[in-house]
């Protein structure tokens, strides 16, 4: 494929937020945009690698598509995006076999990815994928996910903002006319770009190569600013390494001086507040990606004594930083034993904790803190009415607020990270102070009848107990693409509010009787990064009649 260039139409005084290498971490992206108060006339620039190596590649693409449909968003191609499209859409001889081999490898190596998301969305298990049916499955994926594929295929190679050029891997010159029509892959996967000695008259901004791989005297995930050579490298290793983060650059203006550009990040790790002073101490060993092979000597609980093969040194490493290659060799994912310089009140993004302290980062620099600390709770507040900043929100979320406002219903909202653990859910539940519902999206065996079940979160779901009450045997959880098709929601976001999108009444609402005993209940506004509190009365008397869904009340013991 040939290099294409897109011009960024930025006006003087218009703020630009730039990021790269999201790698399926859509929650990090949402939280970072919230942190930066992305709103009003801001421009969003994304320099490639939207997918893979993270948990939600398909939802990342769909989120960016939603933002692009209503905001000024510019996205360029990344080498990972390019290769996934090639694996999915290639028609050359042997392409079916390469597709099979790739998704099997991807499941084994990462356990997630765009193609795996697509297969799972249609209920296709890897156990059912064969060389004989791979062609038909690829065709089905291409047809069902045509909008997402078209969005990725049309991405340009380079984004031109006059004084600043954004490209995923890197370019050899800022004379863009000379690059137009060249082979684009060379600029998407330009490994070790920063080390090649390039100098530019315009500033070239890249992702692709995690910045920590350029730095050897410390483990540092901050963007690199080279003011002399006019280069910025911003990949914080999100999805690539255990301690990775999603970095963002903030340009106050399209022609701002490089020294006016600031940065911020999101990583999803819990935050701690240091209570004691700690002096900086250099590492005795820093194991990096290209020299990471180790031998495991012994293990105590969740920390392993490792022998680093090339240096001969030994180091205790938390087991979460260890991984095994296909050849059986053990490796460490970028880790060092330095002690951070810490002052009381410093916030530490914490990756690992044990009795001796916590391993984490301050302003992108990683190391240990061995002093006393306390947990820094996430800033969550239950606020009345719709949220003020809406630019980072998907249309499916703002449509919920539009409906509630139109019906004159009183409600409150709280923004939060994706609640993927019981502990995280409990924190949100405590703020909502309402009956917390378990929302299950179900179907019959033939996928001809679909149900949304609301039941108390404390009850266990028993399939047989429900089947007898609704006359539908062999219930199972419905595939995620049915959620998108009928309710416009994704896994983890299942909510009664999704029924507003079910214009053809394909989904029957089931409510456990115990839900009716509460005054308030909590649910998602069709996304799982926010929650709303509503009155049960308003749901039954106003919302459901307005969206033409009549509930069926069931009684579940959950025993």
N, C-alpha and C positions, 0 to 999 in steps of 0.2 A: 504494500500500500504506500501511496505517496504522501509527502508532507503537505498539510494544509495549515493555513494561518487564519486566525480569527481576530479581528480588531475589537478591543474592549472600549466601549463607548462610555467613558467616564468624564464627568463634568468637574470643573474646578471646585474644590471644597467637598467633594463627595467621598465619603470614607470607603475604603476597600478592605475587606477581610479575605485573606488568602490562606489556604491549607492544602495539604496533599496527603496521599497514602492513608486514607480512612480505613481501608481494608476490612470492610464489613462491620465496623464498630459504629453503627448509627447512633447509639446512645451517647458515645463520646462526642459525636458531632452535634447532637441536639444540646447537650449540656454546655459545650463550648460556645455555641451561638447564644445560648441564654446568658452565659457568663459575660459575654462581650456586648450584651444588650443589642443584638442584631435587630435592626428595625429601621423605619423611616426610609431614607434614600440610600442605604448601604448597598454596596456591590459585593457579591460573594464570588470568589475565584477558587476553583479546585483544580490543582495540577496533577490529575491522574491517580490511578490505582484506587478505584472506589471499592473493589471487591476482593474477596478471598482472604484467608488466614484469620478471619474474624467470624463471629457467630451469626451475623445477619446481612449477608451480602445482597440478597434480593431486596430486602427492605431498605437497605442503604440506597440502592439504585432508585427505588420507587420514591423514597423521601426526597432525593435530589431532583427527580423528575417533577415532583409536586412543587418544590421550591422554584424550579425553573419556569413552571407554568404561570406563576404570579409575581415573581421577583426578577431583578436583574442579576442573573447567575450565569457565569461562564465556566465551562468545564472542559478540560483537555484530556486526551487519551493517556493512559498509563500502559506500561508493558504487560502487566498482569491482565488488565482489561482486554488488551489486544489479543493475548494468547488464549484467553477463555473464549472469546468470540471465534477464534480460529478453530479451536477444538470442537465447538458446537456447530459451526456452519461450514467447515471445510468439506469439499466434495471430491477431493483427490482420492485416488485408489488407496485403500487401507485406512481411510479416515474413521470407519466404524470401529476398527480394532484399536486405533489410537484413542478414541473416545472412551471405550471400555477401560483400557489400561489407565487412562488419566483419572477417571472418577474413582476407580478402585484405589489408586495411589493417593488421591486427595483425601479419601475417607480414612485411609490408614495413617497418613502423615499429619493432617490438620483436623480431620473430623468435621469439617465444615467447608463451605465454599458456594459460589454462585450456582454451579451446575448441580451440586447436591441439594441446594435449596429448591431449585426448579424441579428436580426429580421428586423430592419429598412433597412439594406442593401438589403434585398430581397423584400422590400415593404410590409412586413407583419405587420399589425397594431394589437395592443393588443386588440382592439375592435373585431377582427376576431378570436382571440385565444379562443378556448373552450377545455373542457376536452376531447371531442370527436375527435377533430383534432390535439390535442397536440402531439400525437405520430408521426403522419405524418410530422408535422412541425419540431419536433426534428430530425427526420431522414433527412429531407431536409437540416437542418442546419449542421448536421454532415457530410453530403456528400459535401455540397458546401464549408464549411470551414475546410475540412479535413487537409490541410497543417498547418493551425494555431493550430488546435487541436492536431495534432501529435507533433508539436513543443513544446507545453505546456506539453503534457503527458510525454515526454522523459526528462524533466528537472530533474536534480539530487536533492537530499535533502541537501547535504553538499558539499562545495567547499574547497578543501585542498590546501593551498599554503605554506606548510612546517611550517614556523613560524606563519602563520595566517590561521585561519579557518573561513569561511563565512557560516552562516546559518541564515535562516530568523528569527525564533523565539528564538532559544537558545538551548544549549545542556548541560547535566550534567557533562560531562567529555570530555577531549581532546584526550582520547584514542579512536580513530576513529574505530579501528578494533572491539571494543566491541559494537559500535553503528550500524555497518553494518547489515542489515537485520531486525532491530527493526522496530516498527511501526513509520512511518515517521511523522504522524500528531502531535505527541508529541513534535517534534522539530520544526515544522512549526508554531504552536500556543502555544508557551511557555510564557503565560502571566506573566508580572511582573518579567521577567527573572533577571533583574539587582538587584532586591531586595531579591533574594534567597540566596545570600552569596557565590556563586560559586567563586573558585579561580582556575586558570589554569597555566600550564607551557608554553603553547602556547597561543597566543592572539586569543580570540574568538570575532568575529565581527558580530553584529546582527542588524536587523531592527525590524519590527513588532510593537513594543510598542513605541509610540511617546515619545521622550526624555522629553518633557515638563511634562509628567505625573509622572516622577521620581523626579521632582524638585518642591518644594512647596514654597520656599522663594522668588522666582521671576519667571516670565514667560520667559523661555529660550528654544530656539529651536536648539541650537548648539549641535553637537555630544558630547557624554559623553566619556571621556577617563579616565579609572581607571588603572593607571600604576602598582599599587600594585597587583590587582587581575587579571590583563591582560584581560580586557574587554573593547570593544568599542561598544556603542549603537549609531546608526546613523539616526534613523527615525525622520525626521523633521516635521512629520504630514502632508505631502503633500496629499491633497485631503480629509484628515480626519477632519481638522479644518479650520476655516475661514482664519486664519493667517498663515497656514502651508507653508512649503518650502521643496524643494527637496535638500537634502544634498549630498555632495560627499566627500569622503576621497581620498587623493592623497598620494600614497606610492612612494617614490623615488626609491625603490628597494624592491624585495620580502622579503628580510631579514632585512629591515630597522628597527632601533629602533623605538618603539612606539612614542617617542618624536620627531622623524623626520617626522611623518605623519602630514600633514596639511589638511585643509578642506575649502570648499566653498559651495555656494548654489545658487539656482535660485527660484524665486517665482512668477514672472509675475506682481507684483505690481509696480505702478509708483514710481520713485525715486525723492526725494526732497533734496535740499541742505540747511542745516541750516545756518542762518545768525547771530544767537545770541547764547550766552552762556546760558545754563540752568542747574541748580543744580539738582542732583538726589533726588527724593522723593519716599519713599516706598509706596506701595499700602495700601489703607484702607481695600480693599477686593479683593481677587483673586478667581474667580469662576472657578473651574476645572471640568473636565468631569464627575467624579463620585459623585459630589455634586453640581449639576447644576440647580436644580429645583427652579423656581422663580414664583412670581406673578407679572403680569403687573399692575402697578398702574395708570400711565398716560403717554401720549406720546406728544412730541413736535417735529414737523417735522419728522425727521428720527432718533430720539434718545428717548429711553424709560426709565422711572423711574421704576426700578425693586426692588421687595422685595425678598431677598434671604432667602428661607424658613428655612434652617438649622441654619444660623447665626443670622437671624432676622434683618440684615443690609439692607440698601437701597443704590442703586447705579444706576446712569444714564448709560445706555448701548446703543451703536449704534444698530439700529434694524437689521443690517446685521449679528449680532452675536446671534440673537435669532432664535430658531426653536421650532416646536411643535411636540410632540410625538403622536402616534396613540391614546393614552388614553386621549388626549386633554390637557395634561400638557405642560407648557412652560418651556424652558430650555435656558441656555446661553452657548455658545460654547467658552470655555476657554477665559476669559477676565479679565483684571485687570486695576485699575486706577492709577498705578504708573506713576511718571514723570521720563523720561529718563535723564541720564546725557549726555549732548550734548555740543559740542564745535562748533564754527563757521567753516563751511566747511564740517561738517559731512554729510554723505549721509544717508537719512532715507527712508527705504522701507515703503511706506505709504498705509495702508489698508483702512483708513477712515479719512475724513476731514470735519470739520465744522468751524464756525466762530471763535471758541476759539483755534483752532490748529489742529494738525494731530496726529492720533494714528498709530503707526508703529513700526519698529524695526531697531536697529543698531546692527550688528553682531549677529543676532538671538535673542536679548533681546527685549521684547515688552514693550511699555508704551506710554505716551503722550509727545508731544513736543508742547509748547504753544508760542514759539517765532516766529519771522519772518522767512520766507523761500522762496525759489524760485524753480521752477521746474527744475529738472536736465534732459535735453533731452537725449534720447537714442543715443548712439554713432552709427549713421548710415552714411555710406559714399558710394557714387556711384563710383565704381572702374571699370576701363576698363578690359575687358576679363574675363576669368574664375577665380573663387576664388582660393586662394592659398591652404588653408587647406580643404581637401576633405574627410578625413576619416569619419567624422560624417555625411556625405551627403549620401542620398539614391542613388542607381544606376539609378533610374529614373531621378534624377536631373543631375547627371554627364553625362548621355546620351544626354541630351539637349546641354550641352556645347560641347560634342564631335561632335554632328551634326553641330553646328554653326562653330566650328573650322575647320571641314572638308570642309565646304562650303566656308570658307574664309570670313565669315560675321563678321563685326565689331559690338560689343555689349558691354554693361556695366551692372554690377550687383550690387545689394545692399542686404545685409542680414538684417533681422529684425525679431521681434517676429511675431507670428500669428496675422494678422490684423483682429480682430473680431469686432471692433467698427468703426463707421464712422470717429471718430477722429483719430484712429490709421491708417486707410486707407489714410486719408488726409495727414498725415505726410510722409508716403511712397510716395504718389503721388507728393508731393512737391519736393522730392529728385529726382524722375524720370524725372520730367519736360517733360511730354509726354501726348499724348491722353490716358486717362485712360479708359480702356474698361471694360464693364460689360460682363462677360462670362457666358452664360446660357446653360446648357445641357438639352435638351428636347427630348421628344419622342411622338409618336402618341399613341392613345388609346390601340392599339393592341401590342405595344412594338415591332413593326416590322421595324419602320423607326426612326432613331435617328439624332439629329441635334445639332451642336455647334454654338451658336449665339454670335457674337461679336457686341456690340453696345456701344455707348458712355455711361459712367457711369451716366451722368446727365439725361438721358432719362428714362421714365417709360416704362416698358414692358407691352404691351397689346397683349394678346394671339390672339384675333380675328384679329387684324391688321396684324399679321404675317401669320396666317393660310391661309388667302385668297391669299397671294402672293406665297406660296409654295405648295398650293393644299393639305394641310394636316390638317384636322379638328381635333378638340378636343386635342390640344397639352397640355402636362403637363410636369412637371419636372421629369426627369428620375431618377430611383433609383441609389444609390451610387455604387452598385455592377456592374451595367452597365458601370459606369465610370471606375471602376477598370478593367473590362473585355476588354473594347475597347480602353481606353485611358491611362490606368495605372495612374490614378489620383484619389484623394479622395475629398470629399466635402470640399469646401473652397480653393481648388487648381486648379479649372477648368481653362484651358489655351489652346490656339490654338496650343501650342507646344505638347500637348498630342496627336495630330493627327499623329505624327511620329510613334506612337505605333499602329495605326489603319491600319494594313497591308491589311486587307480585305475590306477596305473602307466601313465600316458599318455606319460611321458618316458623314453627309453632313455638310460642313462648310457654315454658313450664315454670311455675313458681311454687317452691315448697311453702307450705302453710305457715311455717315458723317465721318466714320473712315478713308476713303480714302483721306480725305482732309488734314490730319495731316502728318507731316514729321516723327515723332516718335510715337510709342505706347508702353505701358507697359504691361507686363504679367508675370505670374509665370513660373518658369522652372519645372513645374509639381509637385512642393511642395509650400506650402504657407508660408514658412519661408524665402523665398528669392524672389526677383523680378528682371526682366531684362528689359532693354530698347533696342528696335530694331527699325530699319527704316521700315516704311510701304512698301516702295519699295522693300526691301530685302525679306519681307514676301511674297509679290506677285510674284516677279520675280525669287527668288532663293529657299526659304524654301518650299513653297507649291508645286512647280514642283518637287523638290527633294523627297518629301514624297508622291507624287502622289495624291494630293487633290486639286480639282478645286473649288474655292469658288462660291457661288451664292450670288449676290449683292441684297440686299433688301432695301427698303426705309421705315423707321419707324418714325412716328411723335411723338409717345410717349405722346400724349395728352389725 
